[in-house]
Amino acid sequence: MATIGKNIDPTVIHDTLDDPPQFPGDSSRDPFRIGTLAANIPNAIVKGEIYARVSQNPSPDPIHFTDDDAPASTSVNVNQPFVIDVYWGLSGPLVSAFSGSWDLTIFFDCASDSALDFQIKPTNSIPYGCPDPTSSPLTTTNTRQYHASFLAPANTVSLDPNSPTATFYELDVSIVLLNSCNSLPTTGIVGSVSLEEVSFFSV
């Protein structure tokens, strides 16, 4: 059975976390999961970082669009919207040599029934772009930074009829920089973040 795809277009701005986690399980900093990006490319050329969080109700933020200090949610009411924030960035002397667009996918894998598996993607890929003079902090020739905030509407997630009180999903974010010439993943810049196992429920 083919995995169901759902298009949700994120709000994309060019900011960074104020206090990103330094290692998996770092609870003293912003409540985001840390992943890997461009790990197969030497750091002397390009260094990547990526973070993600799911939150039922993060408040607005004038800089980050959503409050980057809002705690992650391990349980989500399917009758209410929820937000998945993904931050990622590149730095290094060859950042300007890359171009193309980012293909970002959020996978929802149901623990009890694989027929309920689905994935969220933007309608269009996210441009690699040039340095953004409005970004915070400012990007340069040797840096790029991105923040995609996905607002998932109510009833995006289906509950397992056999587990209606709590249906567990594993959430994972996958990202790849697609080549500007052929839109294929040939740039070598790929990444992922494993989010929490989230209990979805209905009240």
C-alpha atoms as a printed R data frame, in Angstrom:
    type eleno elety resid chain resno       x      y       z
1   ATOM     1    CA   MET     A     1   0.000  0.000   0.000
2   ATOM     2    CA   ALA     A     2   1.374  3.400  -0.973
3   ATOM     3    CA   THR     A     3   2.062  5.839   1.850
4   ATOM     4    CA   ILE     A     4  -0.449  8.671   1.970
5   ATOM     5    CA   GLY     A     5   0.997 12.092   1.223
6   ATOM     6    CA   LYS     A     6  -0.438 15.307   2.658
7   ATOM     7    CA   ASN     A     7   0.665 18.738   1.480
8   ATOM     8    CA   ILE     A     8   1.109 21.401   4.144
9   ATOM     9    CA   ASP     A     9   2.944 24.550   3.119
10  ATOM    10    CA   PRO     A    10   5.131 25.844   5.949
11  ATOM    11    CA   THR     A    11   5.969 29.392   6.875
12  ATOM    12    CA   VAL     A    12   9.666 29.697   5.966
13  ATOM    13    CA   ILE     A    13  11.917 32.341   7.494
14  ATOM    14    CA   HIS     A    14  15.685 32.570   7.931
15  ATOM    15    CA   ASP     A    15  16.366 32.554  11.656
16  ATOM    16    CA   THR     A    16  18.184 30.250  14.054
17  ATOM    17    CA   LEU     A    17  17.561 28.857  17.522
18  ATOM    18    CA   ASP     A    18  18.832 31.125  20.310
19  ATOM    19    CA   ASP     A    19  20.139 28.230  22.362
20  ATOM    20    CA   PRO     A    20  20.245 25.026  20.291
21  ATOM    21    CA   PRO     A    21  20.896 21.672  21.959
22  ATOM    22    CA   GLN     A    22  24.514 20.568  21.830
23  ATOM    23    CA   PHE     A    23  23.923 16.824  22.025
24  ATOM    24    CA   PRO     A    24  20.999 14.366  22.069
25  ATOM    25    CA   GLY     A    25  19.055 14.688  25.301
26  ATOM    26    CA   ASP     A    26  20.433 18.160  26.119
27  ATOM    27    CA   SER     A    27  17.591 19.404  28.340
28  ATOM    28    CA   SER     A    28  19.315 22.647  29.386
29  ATOM    29    CA   ARG     A    29  18.687 24.352  26.028
30  ATOM    30    CA   ASP     A    30  15.882 24.890  23.507
31  ATOM    31    CA   PRO     A    31  13.557 21.829  23.600
32  ATOM    32    CA   PHE     A    32  14.389 20.507  20.135
33  ATOM    33    CA   ARG     A    33  15.643 17.163  18.899
34  ATOM    34    CA   ILE     A    34  19.043 17.330  17.221
35  ATOM    35    CA   GLY     A    35  19.716 15.506  13.956
36  ATOM    36    CA   THR     A    36  22.433 15.236  11.330
37  ATOM    37    CA   LEU     A    37  22.926 17.207   8.111
38  ATOM    38    CA   ALA     A    38  25.706 16.933   5.515
39  ATOM    39    CA   ALA     A    39  27.446 14.406   7.766
40  ATOM    40    CA   ASN     A    40  29.184 12.756   4.796
41  ATOM    41    CA   ILE     A    41  30.894 16.011   3.744
42  ATOM    42    CA   PRO     A    42  34.063 17.131   5.598
43  ATOM    43    CA   ASN     A    43  33.344 19.933   8.071
44  ATOM    44    CA   ALA     A    44  36.219 21.915   6.598
45  ATOM    45    CA   ILE     A    45  34.101 22.273   3.446
46  ATOM    46    CA   VAL     A    46  30.505 22.407   4.678
47  ATOM    47    CA   LYS     A    47  29.116 21.907   8.170
48  ATOM    48    CA   GLY     A    48  25.403 21.266   8.643
49  ATOM    49    CA   GLU     A    49  23.022 21.325  11.594
50  ATOM    50    CA   ILE     A    50  19.327 20.491  11.922
51  ATOM    51    CA   TYR     A    51  16.797 20.535  14.763
52  ATOM    52    CA   ALA     A    52  13.073 19.789  14.998
53  ATOM    53    CA   ARG     A    53  10.193 19.825  17.470
54  ATOM    54    CA   VAL     A    54   6.482 18.975  17.558
55  ATOM    55    CA   SER     A    55   4.340 21.124  19.841
56  ATOM    56    CA   GLN     A    56   0.581 21.221  20.335
57  ATOM    57    CA   ASN     A    57   0.302 24.937  20.954
58  ATOM    58    CA   PRO     A    58   3.479 27.049  20.750
59  ATOM    59    CA   SER     A    59   2.737 30.739  21.217
60  ATOM    60    CA   PRO     A    60   3.674 33.305  18.533
61  ATOM    61    CA   ASP     A    61   7.120 34.879  18.646
62  ATOM    62    CA   PRO     A    62   8.126 38.147  16.913
63  ATOM    63    CA   ILE     A    63  11.525 36.769  15.867
64  ATOM    64    CA   HIS     A    64  11.045 33.016  15.504
65  ATOM    65    CA   PHE     A    65   7.387 33.008  14.352
66  ATOM    66    CA   THR     A    66   6.713 30.332  16.975
67  ATOM    67    CA   ASP     A    67   8.101 30.324  20.511
68  ATOM    68    CA   ASP     A    68  11.332 28.324  20.391
69  ATOM    69    CA   ASP     A    69  11.140 27.805  24.165
70  ATOM    70    CA   ALA     A    70   7.724 26.101  24.060
71  ATOM    71    CA   PRO     A    71   8.110 22.508  25.278
72  ATOM    72    CA   ALA     A    72   7.826 19.611  22.888
73  ATOM    73    CA   SER     A    73   4.579 17.619  23.046
74  ATOM    74    CA   THR     A    74   4.644 13.876  23.615
75  ATOM    75    CA   SER     A    75   0.834 13.766  23.428
76  ATOM    76    CA   VAL     A    76  -1.317 15.650  20.911
77  ATOM    77    CA   ASN     A    77  -5.079 16.079  20.667
78  ATOM    78    CA   VAL     A    78  -6.062 15.240  17.068
79  ATOM    79    CA   ASN     A    79  -9.022 17.614  17.313
80  ATOM    80    CA   GLN     A    80  -6.670 20.577  17.632
81  ATOM    81    CA   PRO     A    81  -3.922 21.886  15.358
82  ATOM    82    CA   PHE     A    82  -0.282 21.277  16.186
83  ATOM    83    CA   VAL     A    83   3.013 22.647  14.887
84  ATOM    84    CA   ILE     A    84   6.217 21.028  13.673
85  ATOM    85    CA   ASP     A    85   9.186 23.406  13.551
86  ATOM    86    CA   VAL     A    86  12.335 22.476  11.649
87  ATOM    87    CA   TYR     A    87  15.507 24.569  11.810
88  ATOM    88    CA   TRP     A    88  18.539 23.808   9.678
89  ATOM    89    CA   GLY     A    89  21.620 25.559   8.367
90  ATOM    90    CA   LEU     A    90  24.942 25.274   6.582
91  ATOM    91    CA   SER     A    91  28.266 27.007   7.125
92  ATOM    92    CA   GLY     A    92  31.662 26.736   5.479
93  ATOM    93    CA   PRO     A    93  33.807 28.095   2.646
94  ATOM    94    CA   LEU     A    94  31.938 26.197  -0.093
95  ATOM    95    CA   VAL     A    95  28.351 27.003   0.918
96  ATOM    96    CA   SER     A    96  28.010 29.438  -1.992
97  ATOM    97    CA   ALA     A    97  29.040 26.698  -4.433
98  ATOM    98    CA   PHE     A    98  25.773 24.845  -3.818
99  ATOM    99    CA   SER     A    99  22.375 25.666  -5.268
100 ATOM   100    CA   GLY     A   100  19.038 23.998  -5.845
101 ATOM   101    CA   SER     A   101  16.134 23.447  -3.467
102 ATOM   102    CA   TRP     A   102  15.388 21.610  -0.254
103 ATOM   103    CA   ASP     A   103  13.070 18.601  -0.303
104 ATOM   104    CA   LEU     A   104  11.688 18.195   3.218
105 ATOM   105    CA   THR     A   105   9.439 15.331   4.351
106 ATOM   106    CA   ILE     A   106   7.917 14.580   7.764
107 ATOM   107    CA   PHE     A   107   7.099 10.891   8.202
108 ATOM   108    CA   PHE     A   108   4.340  9.665  10.531
109 ATOM   109    CA   ASP     A   109   4.673  5.925  11.165
110 ATOM   110    CA   CYS     A   110   1.811  4.405  13.159
111 ATOM   111    CA   ALA     A   111   3.034  1.876  15.725
112 ATOM   112    CA   SER     A   112  -0.136 -0.212  15.642
113 ATOM   113    CA   ASP     A   113  -1.295 -0.106  12.006
114 ATOM   114    CA   SER     A   114   1.017  0.671   9.076
115 ATOM   115    CA   ALA     A   115  -2.033  1.400   6.892
116 ATOM   116    CA   LEU     A   116  -2.294  4.683   8.807
117 ATOM   117    CA   ASP     A   117   1.244  5.766   7.920
118 ATOM   118    CA   PHE     A   118   1.477  9.070   6.078
119 ATOM   119    CA   GLN     A   119   3.875 11.861   5.302
120 ATOM   120    CA   ILE     A   120   3.718 15.651   5.166
121 ATOM   121    CA   LYS     A   121   5.486 17.627   2.444
122 ATOM   122    CA   PRO     A   122   5.344 21.211   1.188
123 ATOM   123    CA   THR     A   123   3.619 21.678  -2.164
124 ATOM   124    CA   ASN     A   124   6.916 22.982  -3.567
125 ATOM   125    CA   SER     A   125  10.481 22.462  -2.448
126 ATOM   126    CA   ILE     A   126  12.171 25.245  -0.459
127 ATOM   127    CA   PRO     A   127  14.689 27.354  -2.440
128 ATOM   128    CA   TYR     A   128  18.346 27.168  -1.407
129 ATOM   129    CA   GLY     A   129  18.543 30.900  -2.010
130 ATOM   130    CA   CYS     A   130  21.141 33.581  -1.499
131 ATOM   131    CA   PRO     A   131  22.230 35.324   1.709
132 ATOM   132    CA   ASP     A   132  19.167 36.978   3.256
133 ATOM   133    CA   PRO     A   133  19.710 40.576   4.472
134 ATOM   134    CA   THR     A   134  16.621 40.276   6.696
135 ATOM   135    CA   SER     A   135  17.670 37.064   8.448
136 ATOM   136    CA   SER     A   136  18.434 36.878  12.168
137 ATOM   137    CA   PRO     A   137  21.363 36.598  12.502
138 ATOM   138    CA   LEU     A   138  22.444 37.838   9.080
139 ATOM   139    CA   THR     A   139  23.531 35.170   6.620
140 ATOM   140    CA   THR     A   140  26.673 35.608   4.556
141 ATOM   141    CA   THR     A   141  28.235 34.086   1.444
142 ATOM   142    CA   ASN     A   142  29.412 31.225   3.652
143 ATOM   143    CA   THR     A   143  26.198 30.587   5.607
144 ATOM   144    CA   ARG     A   144  22.582 29.629   4.989
145 ATOM   145    CA   GLN     A   145  19.883 29.181   7.644
146 ATOM   146    CA   TYR     A   146  16.246 28.136   7.452
147 ATOM   147    CA   HIS     A   147  13.237 27.689   9.699
148 ATOM   148    CA   ALA     A   148  10.147 25.929   8.342
149 ATOM   149    CA   SER     A   149   7.084 25.977  10.590
150 ATOM   150    CA   PHE     A   150   4.353 23.487   9.601
151 ATOM   151    CA   LEU     A   151   0.893 24.142  11.039
152 ATOM   152    CA   ALA     A   152  -0.952 20.819  10.883
153 ATOM   153    CA   PRO     A   153  -4.722 21.412  11.062
154 ATOM   154    CA   ALA     A   154  -7.082 19.455  13.288
155 ATOM   155    CA   ASN     A   155  -7.717 15.862  12.159
156 ATOM   156    CA   THR     A   156  -4.460 15.620  10.213
157 ATOM   157    CA   VAL     A   157  -3.683 12.414  12.122
158 ATOM   158    CA   SER     A   158  -6.015  9.402  12.126
159 ATOM   159    CA   LEU     A   159  -6.510  7.279  15.211
160 ATOM   160    CA   ASP     A   160  -6.326  3.502  15.112
161 ATOM   161    CA   PRO     A   161  -9.891  2.196  15.777
162 ATOM   162    CA   ASN     A   162  -8.306 -0.559  17.859
163 ATOM   163    CA   SER     A   163  -6.414  2.017  19.974
164 ATOM   164    CA   PRO     A   164  -8.764  5.009  20.056
165 ATOM   165    CA   THR     A   165  -7.638  6.339  23.418
166 ATOM   166    CA   ALA     A   166  -3.979  6.609  22.415
167 ATOM   167    CA   THR     A   167  -2.497  5.887  18.994
168 ATOM   168    CA   PHE     A   168   1.290  6.139  18.883
169 ATOM   169    CA   TYR     A   169   3.208  7.488  15.896
170 ATOM   170    CA   GLU     A   170   6.943  7.753  15.309
171 ATOM   171    CA   LEU     A   171   7.773 11.099  13.688
172 ATOM   172    CA   ASP     A   172  10.890 11.587  11.575
173 ATOM   173    CA   VAL     A   173  12.081 14.499   9.447
174 ATOM   174    CA   SER     A   174  14.069 13.892   6.263
175 ATOM   175    CA   ILE     A   175  15.730 16.604   4.175
176 ATOM   176    CA   VAL     A   176  17.838 16.627   1.021
177 ATOM   177    CA   LEU     A   177  19.253 19.393  -1.143
178 ATOM   178    CA   LEU     A   178  18.161 18.708  -4.718
179 ATOM   179    CA   ASN     A   179  20.410 19.560  -7.657
180 ATOM   180    CA   SER     A   180  19.336 22.753  -9.445
181 ATOM   181    CA   CYS     A   181  19.861 21.199 -12.894
182 ATOM   182    CA   ASN     A   182  17.953 17.928 -12.599
183 ATOM   183    CA   SER     A   183  16.134 18.122  -9.222
184 ATOM   184    CA   LEU     A   184  17.852 14.914  -8.132
185 ATOM   185    CA   PRO     A   185  19.516 14.319  -4.733
186 ATOM   186    CA   THR     A   186  23.045 14.464  -6.146
187 ATOM   187    CA   THR     A   187  24.462 17.284  -4.002
188 ATOM   188    CA   GLY     A   188  25.451 14.948  -1.163
189 ATOM   189    CA   ILE     A   189  23.706 17.151   1.396
190 ATOM   190    CA   VAL     A   190  21.130 15.035   3.212
191 ATOM   191    CA   GLY     A   191  19.888 15.039   6.771
192 ATOM   192    CA   SER     A   192  17.344 13.715   9.240
193 ATOM   193    CA   VAL     A   193  15.907 14.203  12.722
194 ATOM   194    CA   SER     A   194  14.103 11.576  14.775
195 ATOM   195    CA   LEU     A   195  11.341 13.242  16.758
196 ATOM   196    CA   GLU     A   196   9.486 11.934  19.784
197 ATOM   197    CA   GLU     A   197   7.122  9.001  19.716
198 ATOM   198    CA   VAL     A   198   3.898 10.965  20.016
199 ATOM   199    CA   SER     A   199   0.650  9.711  21.514
200 ATOM   200    CA   PHE     A   200  -2.319 11.075  19.555
201 ATOM   201    CA   PHE     A   201  -5.694 11.090  21.283
202 ATOM   202    CA   SER     A   202  -9.201 12.534  20.941
203 ATOM   203    CA   VAL     A   203 -11.247 14.376  23.557
